[in-house]
Amino acid sequence: MKARYTCIAIDDDPLFLDIFEYMANKVMSLDLVKTYTNSVDGAKGAIKYKPDILFLDIEMPNLDGLEAMTTLAHRPKIVIVSAHVSYDTDSLNFDVSKFVSKPIKSPIQLENIVKEVMG
């Protein structure tokens, strides 16, 4: 039996989250627990659900995604999904498993991301 991993997606773009949910539902190894449109609620959700993987946008209003993640005691695998071409993840206080440029184009690409970060 194939492993299944739980995930949460946090992004301030509701359309991206709708598309992400559609694709996540097509990936057999992935269970999307919840999506959030702001990083504060997303951090609370990550504390509550303790997902295996967190798909996270960087720049969001009020509190960016990375700042919100510094509050987590449980550290899931973090996949940054951003429209920015690159981001310096070496200066962070925690590990980022992967950086993905938006958009994620297909369920197959999403499945490959899951395989890569979960080993």
C-alpha positions as CSV (number, residue, x, y, z in Angstrom):
1,M,0.0,0.0,0.0
2,K,1.2,3.5,-0.9
3,A,2.0,5.9,1.9
4,R,-0.5,8.8,2.4
5,Y,0.6,12.1,3.6
6,T,-1.6,14.9,5.1
7,C,-1.1,18.5,4.0
8,I,-2.3,22.0,4.4
9,A,-2.1,24.8,1.9
10,I,-1.8,28.5,2.8
11,D,-2.1,31.1,0.2
12,D,-3.8,34.5,0.0
13,D,-5.1,33.7,-3.5
14,P,-8.4,31.8,-3.2
15,L,-8.2,30.8,-6.9
16,F,-4.8,29.2,-6.4
17,L,-6.3,27.3,-3.4
18,D,-9.2,26.1,-5.4
19,I,-6.9,24.8,-8.2
20,F,-4.6,23.3,-5.6
21,E,-7.5,21.5,-3.9
22,Y,-8.6,20.1,-7.3
23,M,-5.1,18.7,-8.0
24,A,-4.5,17.4,-4.5
25,N,-7.7,15.4,-4.8
26,K,-6.2,13.6,-7.8
27,V,-3.0,12.6,-6.0
28,M,-3.6,9.3,-4.3
29,S,-0.7,9.8,-1.8
30,L,-2.0,13.1,-0.5
31,D,-4.8,14.1,1.9
32,L,-5.5,17.8,1.8
33,V,-6.7,18.5,5.4
34,K,-7.5,22.2,4.9
35,T,-6.7,25.4,3.0
36,Y,-6.2,28.8,4.5
37,T,-6.2,32.3,2.9
38,N,-4.1,33.9,5.6
39,S,-0.9,32.9,7.5
40,V,-2.3,33.4,11.0
41,D,-5.2,31.0,10.5
42,G,-2.8,28.7,8.6
43,A,-0.3,28.5,11.4
44,K,-3.2,27.7,13.9
45,G,-4.3,25.0,11.5
46,A,-0.8,23.6,11.3
47,I,-0.7,23.4,15.1
48,K,-4.1,21.7,15.3
49,Y,-3.7,19.2,12.4
50,K,0.1,18.6,12.4
51,P,0.3,17.9,8.7
52,D,3.1,16.0,7.1
53,I,3.5,18.7,4.4
54,L,2.8,22.4,4.4
55,F,2.4,24.2,1.0
56,L,3.1,27.8,1.8
57,D,3.0,31.1,-0.1
58,I,5.6,33.6,1.1
59,E,4.2,37.0,0.7
60,M,0.8,37.5,2.3
61,P,-0.9,40.5,4.0
62,N,-0.2,41.2,7.7
63,L,2.1,38.3,8.4
64,D,4.1,36.5,5.7
65,G,4.0,32.8,5.6
66,L,7.6,32.3,6.8
67,E,7.1,34.5,9.8
68,A,4.0,32.5,10.7
69,M,5.9,29.2,10.5
70,T,8.4,30.3,13.1
71,T,5.6,29.8,15.7
72,L,5.3,26.1,15.0
73,A,6.7,23.5,17.4
74,H,5.8,20.7,15.0
75,R,7.7,21.3,11.8
76,P,6.2,19.6,8.7
77,K,8.0,19.4,5.4
78,I,7.6,22.9,4.0
79,V,7.1,23.5,0.3
80,I,7.2,27.2,-0.6
81,V,4.9,27.9,-3.6
82,S,5.5,31.4,-4.8
83,A,5.3,33.5,-7.9
84,H,8.7,34.8,-7.1
85,V,11.4,33.3,-9.3
86,S,13.6,32.4,-6.4
87,Y,13.9,33.0,-2.7
88,D,16.9,32.8,-0.3
89,T,15.8,29.9,1.9
90,D,19.3,29.5,3.4
91,S,18.8,32.5,5.8
92,L,15.7,31.0,7.4
93,N,15.6,29.5,10.9
94,F,14.1,26.3,9.6
95,D,14.4,23.9,6.7
96,V,12.5,24.4,3.5
97,S,12.1,21.1,1.7
98,K,11.4,22.6,-1.7
99,F,10.8,25.8,-3.6
100,V,8.2,25.7,-6.4
101,S,7.4,28.5,-8.8
102,K,3.7,29.2,-9.3
103,P,1.6,27.8,-10.8
104,I,1.7,24.1,-10.0
105,K,0.6,22.9,-13.5
106,S,-0.8,19.4,-12.9
107,P,-1.6,16.7,-10.4
108,I,1.4,14.8,-11.8
109,Q,3.7,17.7,-10.9
110,L,2.1,17.8,-7.4
111,E,2.6,14.1,-7.0
112,N,6.3,14.4,-8.0
113,I,6.7,17.2,-5.4
114,V,5.2,15.0,-2.7
115,K,7.5,12.1,-3.7
116,E,10.6,14.3,-3.6
117,V,10.0,16.0,-0.2
118,M,8.8,12.8,1.5
119,G,11.6,10.7,0.1
